[in-house]
Amino acid sequence: MAILKIARMGHPVLRRKAAPVEDPGAPEIRRLVRDMLETMEDAGGTGLAAPQVHVPLRVVVFFVAGRRAELEDGLIEEGAAEDAPAAREFRHDVPLTVLVNPEIEVLTAETALGPEACLSVPGLVGQVPRATRIRYRGLGLEGETIEREAEGFHARVVQHECDHLDGILYPQRMTDLSLLAFTTEAGRFAAEQRAAMPAAPDEAEADAGTEREAEKVQGHG
Ligand code: NI
């Protein structure tokens, strides 16, 4: 096991298209995944893609805590009791997932703006439009097919990680670069930022998460 060095924006490995993995069960892939998980945990990330540790292969790891997803999506208020109905009903945790050769199918034309940060773009946070509902599939380390539908924050994390496999960082997905900020400033001026954001009906609730997001969005891989 090893904590790997994380490539930062500007490194060519983050711009190239990663190659498919031929054998997900190969020892070197298992070792890569173990190291990626250790690196993600050390960095406090929610996800990590292999190119971020200088390995241009189509492998991502991620997890989503249900409560975290609800906070990011504005479905519950921070400070709500853990056992409050809202906290129990909406989402379940997405377990730590390893996806080899993942593919995404977008299930809706609807997009929503939401905060993203990236371990390869440290110190910044941006409001990024993403499809709100997707289906994704890929292989696990035993060669099994993993197929899920995802929405909200879960869908956002998967889109962010899979973009890394095609050499895309989240700022390239932004349609309004005025919504790119230093994490520290975004936290200080969250109210103004929220007021400046377009208030589409479906995004109004998610916007409520803006004030606390600056401290919470560090985690995206
Ligand atoms: Ni990232």
Boltz pocket constraint, residues with backbone or C-beta under 6 A from the ligand:
constraints:
  - pocket:
      binder: B
      contacts: [[A, 47], [A, 117], [A, 118], [A, 119], [A, 120], [A, 160], [A, 161], [A, 164], [A, 220], [A, 221]]
      max_distance: 6.0
